[in-house]
Each structure stands twice: as structure tokens, then as C-alpha cells.
Amino acid sequence: MAKAKKRPARKAGPRKAASRAPRRRPAGPAGGEREALVQRICGALDVSEGEAVLRALRELAERVAPQKPARPDAAHAAAAQKLHSTAEKIHAQIEQVHALAEEAHVRAHRAAVKARGALPERLYLLLDGRGLDGRGMPVEVIDAPTVVGSERQCAVWVNSPRIETRHLQFAREDGDWYVEDLGSAHGTFLGEQRITRRRVEDGDEYRLAGYLRLRAEFR
């Protein structure tokens, strides 16, 4: 019988270690809190994790390091100052023109009255669209000065608790009629402006204590 040949024994080499996936370390306390906070924000705002982190960082930055407003450019500030100064000058000129126009109107009115040698204009008063005498007719102002108030002795008596005993008066001066508030608590108004003394114009409608209408007419 033939003898079996012996195979040469292989030398055992170093065995390769089996590759294993690296194990994840459990998140520490800080990492776990961060994940929990991010998840809370995501759930509350219904946004992704990246958007939640970005919003949180923005809000934190505004609180701890708010951005300072940019200082205006020097040229821009100078231009704004110049514009403001110009506006103030124009406003002053307009006020001056108004004053001159009022003065010219008064002079022209006086000159016209003097030139025609006519009787002075007669002033009539109407209260709340009705005559002060209660018959729907306007009342002529005869006495000068004529006081309007809640006192029985007033030339024009107004029965109202908000009207002062001596609220205002009408008086003549250099051919013109003037209305003057006598320091009333609730005031006398022409439109929205509270007045103390002014020249009466035909059709002026004053509001006593802000509600009672008193109309002046020349006839």
C-alpha cells in the first residue's frame, strides 16, 4: 500500500481582530438637557431642530448682546438740521403774513366805515340757532359792554349750570366789536380753538363751555 503524503503544516499567523462598530457613549447630563430643550422648542414652535437652535440663539443674543443702533451719518444729521431750521423760518414768515393780513383787514374795515359815514354795524346774537328771547328771533346787542352769563343781572341771561355767572362779554372798540371771555372755567371756543379775546366777524359761531352755540351776525 502506498503511504499517504503528509501535507506541510501551515504556520499560524496573527489573527485579525473582527471590526466592531464603535459604541456610543451615553450622553452626559449637559447633552441630555440640551436635547430635551431642543425637543421642547421644536414641539412648541413646530419647527425643525436646526431652526429651533437658530431661533434660540437669536433670542439669547438679543438679550445678552443687543445690537446698538447705528449712529446717523454726520452729513445726514447736518442736512436734517438745516431742513428743520428752514421749516422754522418758513413757519415764522407765515405767522408774520397772517398778522399783517389781519392788521390790513382791520384798517380797511375802519376806513370803509369812516368813509361812508354810515351808522355803526348792529350786532345780533342767536343762541343754539334760536333767538335769545325765545321767539326764534335774534336779539340786538344794545348795551356795551353786553355780558353773557348765568347771572340774572346779565344783559344776556343763559340758564345753564356750566355757564359762568359772567361768562363773556361783547364790547366796541374803535368802531369794531370784540368778544372777550371773562376767565370762565369751561372756556369759550371758536371752532376747536379756545379764545380769550378777538374781533367779532359776521357769522362767527362761538361755543360756550364747549357745547352751547352762540352765533353773531351783523345787520
C-alpha positions in Angstrom: 0.0 0.0 0.0 1.1 3.5 -0.8 1.8 5.8 2.1 -0.1 8.9 2.3 1.9 12.1 1.9 1.9 14.4 4.8 1.0 18.0 4.0 3.2 20.6 5.4 1.6 22.3 8.3 0.8 26.0 7.8 2.2 28.4 10.2 -0.4 30.1 12.1 -0.3 33.9 11.5 -1.7 36.6 13.7 -5.5 36.6 13.6 -7.2 39.8 12.5 -9.4 41.2 15.1 -13.1 41.4 14.0 -14.0 45.0 13.3 -16.7 46.2 15.7 -18.8 49.3 15.4 -17.8 51.9 18.0 -20.2 52.1 20.9 -21.9 55.3 21.5 -21.2 56.8 24.9 -24.3 57.7 26.8 -24.9 61.4 26.7 -23.8 63.3 29.7 -26.1 65.5 31.8 -25.4 68.6 29.7 -26.0 66.8 26.4 -29.2 65.2 27.6 -30.6 68.6 28.8 -29.6 70.2 25.5 -31.5 67.5 23.6 -34.5 67.9 25.8 -34.6 71.7 25.5 -34.3 71.5 21.7 -37.1 69.0 21.5 -39.3 71.2 23.7 -38.7 74.1 21.4 -39.3 72.0 18.3 -42.6 70.8 19.7 -43.7 74.3 20.8 -42.9 76.1 17.5 -43.4 73.1 15.2 -40.0 73.7 13.5 -37.0 71.6 12.7 -34.2 71.0 15.2 -31.8 73.4 13.2 -34.5 76.1 13.1 -35.2 75.8 16.8 -31.5 76.1 17.7 -31.1 79.2 15.4 -34.1 80.9 17.0 -32.9 80.2 20.5 -29.5 81.6 19.7 -31.0 84.8 18.2 -33.2 85.4 21.2 -30.2 84.8 23.5 -28.0 87.2 21.5 -30.7 89.9 21.7 -30.8 89.6 25.4 -27.1 89.4 26.3 -25.6 91.4 23.5 -28.3 93.6 21.8 -27.2 95.4 18.7 -26.6 99.1 19.2 -28.4 101.4 16.7 -26.1 102.8 14.1 -25.2 106.4 14.6 -26.6 108.7 11.9 -24.1 109.9 9.3 -22.7 113.4 10.0 -23.8 114.6 6.6 -27.3 113.3 7.1 -27.6 114.9 10.5 -26.4 118.2 9.2 -29.0 118.1 6.3 -31.8 117.3 8.7 -30.8 120.2 11.0 -30.7 122.5 8.0 -34.1 121.4 6.9 -35.6 121.8 10.3 -34.2 125.4 10.5 -35.6 126.2 7.1 -39.0 124.9 8.2 -39.0 127.1 11.3 -38.1 130.2 9.3 -41.0 129.5 6.8 -43.4 129.0 9.7 -42.3 132.3 11.2 -42.8 134.1 7.9 -46.3 132.6 7.5 -47.2 133.8 11.0 -46.0 137.3 10.1 -48.0 137.3 6.9 -51.1 136.3 8.8 -50.6 139.1 11.3 -50.1 141.7 8.6 -53.2 140.5 6.8 -55.3 140.7 9.9 -54.0 144.2 10.5 -54.7 145.3 6.9 -58.2 143.9 7.2 -58.9 145.9 10.4 -57.6 149.1 8.8 -59.6 148.6 5.6 -62.8 148.0 7.6 -62.3 151.1 9.7 -61.6 153.2 6.7 -64.7 151.9 4.9 -66.9 152.7 7.9 -65.4 156.2 8.3 -65.6 156.9 4.5 -69.3 156.1 4.1 -70.2 157.9 7.3 -72.9 155.2 8.0 -74.2 154.1 11.3 -72.1 151.5 13.1 -72.9 147.9 12.3 -75.6 146.4 14.6 -74.7 143.2 16.3 -77.3 140.4 16.8 -76.9 137.2 18.8 -78.6 133.8 18.3 -78.3 131.1 20.9 -78.3 127.4 19.7 -80.0 128.5 16.4 -82.8 130.2 18.3 -83.4 133.8 19.4 -82.3 134.6 22.9 -85.8 136.0 23.6 -87.3 132.5 23.0 -89.4 133.6 20.0 -87.0 132.4 17.3 -85.7 136.0 16.6 -82.1 137.2 17.1 -81.6 139.8 19.8 -79.7 143.0 19.1 -76.8 143.9 21.3 -77.5 147.5 22.5 -75.6 147.9 25.7 -71.8 148.0 25.5 -70.4 146.0 27.1 -73.0 143.3 26.9 -72.3 140.5 29.4 -73.5 136.9 28.7 -73.8 134.6 31.7 -76.0 132.7 34.1 -76.5 135.6 36.5 -79.9 137.1 36.3 -78.5 140.6 36.1 -76.6 139.8 32.8 -77.8 141.5 29.7 -78.0 138.1 28.0 -79.0 135.5 30.6 -78.3 131.8 29.9 -79.9 129.3 32.3 -77.2 126.6 32.4 -75.0 125.2 35.3 -71.9 125.0 33.0 -72.1 128.7 32.1 -70.4 131.1 34.5 -72.3 133.9 36.1 -70.3 136.3 33.9 -69.0 134.1 31.1 -68.2 136.5 28.3 -68.9 140.0 27.0 -69.3 141.9 23.8 -67.8 145.4 23.6 -67.0 148.0 21.0 -63.5 149.4 20.4 -62.5 151.8 17.6 -65.7 151.0 15.6 -65.3 147.2 15.9 -67.0 144.6 18.1 -64.9 142.4 20.3 -65.8 139.3 22.2 -63.9 138.5 25.4 -64.0 135.5 27.7 -64.2 136.7 31.4 -62.0 134.0 32.8 -64.6 131.2 32.6 -63.6 127.8 33.9 -65.0 125.9 30.9 -64.0 128.4 28.3 -65.2 130.0 25.1 -64.4 128.3 21.8 -64.4 129.3 18.1 -64.2 126.1 16.2 -61.7 124.0 18.1 -59.7 126.9 19.4 -60.2 128.3 22.9 -60.3 132.1 22.7 -59.8 134.9 25.3 -60.4 137.9 23.2 -60.9 138.5 19.4 -62.6 140.8 16.9 -66.1 139.6 16.1 -66.7 138.6 12.4 -70.1 138.3 10.8 -71.2 134.7 11.1 -68.9 133.7 14.0 -70.3 130.8 16.0 -68.9 130.5 19.5 -69.3 127.6 21.8 -69.7 128.4 25.5 -68.3 125.8 27.8 -67.6 123.7 24.7 -71.2 122.9 23.9 -73.6 125.9 23.9 -73.6 127.6 20.5 -73.8 131.4 20.3 -73.9 133.0 16.8 -73.0 136.6 16.0 -74.5 138.4 13.0 -74.1 142.0 11.7 -77.1 143.7 10.2 
